[in-house]
C-alpha cells in the first residue's frame, strides 16, 4: 500500500495516509539507535571504552564471529555496542531502500541519503576513537549520534499521517515561537558538547556537592583554594581535580539553568497564545517536565558519586531531549509554511502524468 489519496481544489492529488513500511522501519531504526546510545553511555560510564583495543576486528576475530565465551567484563559492553551499531547501519540501509521504493518525495529521499552518510561517518568515528585513542573524537561521536537520532524522529514524523495530511502546517501562532525553541535546541547542543567533554575526561566528579559547589555558589579555584579542595578529596579517596574541570562543571550547571528558563518561557508563551487543547501546549509542557527530570538525574548522579546506571540514565534522557528539541523545532518551522504546505508534505502527481490524463481524455 502506497497511501490513500485525495484531490485539492485544483485537482492535484495529495497523499493523506502514511507510507506504512517506511514509517514502521523508521520506528525500528530509531528504537535501535536509542538502544545503541544507551549501551554507548554504559560503555563510557563504566570506563570500559578501550576494552577492545582493535577495530574493525575484535581481538583479531571478525567481530561477528567473536566467541561468546570471551564476552567478559568490559568486553561484553564494548563488543555489544559494536554489534548493535552494525545492526543500526544495516537497518538504515533498509530504511533508505524502502524510502526510494515507496516514497516519491525527492526531499525525503535526500534525507534517507543523509541518514546513510551520517551512520557511516558515525561508524568511522567510533573506529577512529579506538585506533587513534583520542577522547576528542568521542565528543563528536556523541553529538553525531544524537543528531542521527533526531533525524530518525523527523523521518517518523514526515511519513506519518498528521504530517502528510498537512496538519503540521499553517499555524502562525505556533510558528511565532520557532526562534525561541531553536535557541533552546542550540543550547542543548552546547550542553551535549560540555557533557561529552566531561564524560570523556575519564575523571571523577569535579564537584562533589549539589546545588552548592564546595559549599559556595562559585568556589574559589586559586592555587591555595585548590590545594584545600584536593586535600579533602584525598581524605574522601577521590582523585584530585583541576581548576579547568571545576569550571567545566560550573558551565554545565549554568547552561542547564538557562535552558530551563528558555523552556519555561516557551511553555508560558504557549499557554498565553494558544487555546486549551492546542498541540503546542502539550509539547512545551512535556519539554518542561523532561528538563526538570534531567536536572534531577544530574543531581542524583552527583549525590551517588557518579553511579554508572544513574549517569547513563542522565545521558539517555539527554539524548531523548535532544531528539525532542530537534523534532519540536522542525514542527514549528513547518508551522510557518502555509501556501506551499501541500507541496512540502504531499506526494504530488508529476506533470507528465497530468499530460497523459489530458491526452487520454
Secondary structure, 3 states (H helix, E strand, C coil): CCCCEEECCCCCEEECCCCHHHHHHHHHHHHHHHHHHHHHHHHHHCCCCCCCCCCCCECCECHHHCCHHHCCCHHHHHHHHHHHHHHHHHHHHHHHHHHHHHCCCHHHHHHHHHHHHHHHHHHHHHHHHHHCCCHHHHHHHHHHHHHHHHHHHHHHHHCCHHHHCCCCCCCHHHHCCHHHHHHHHHHHHHHHHHHHHHHCCCCCCCCCCCCCECCECCCCCCHHHHHHHHHHHHHCCCCCCCHHHHHHHHHHHHHHHHHHHHHHHHHHHHHHHCCCCCHHHHHHHHHHHHHHHHHHHHHHHHHCCCCHHHHHHHHHHHHHHHHHHHHHHHHHHHHCCCCCHHHHHCCCCCHHHHHHHHHHC
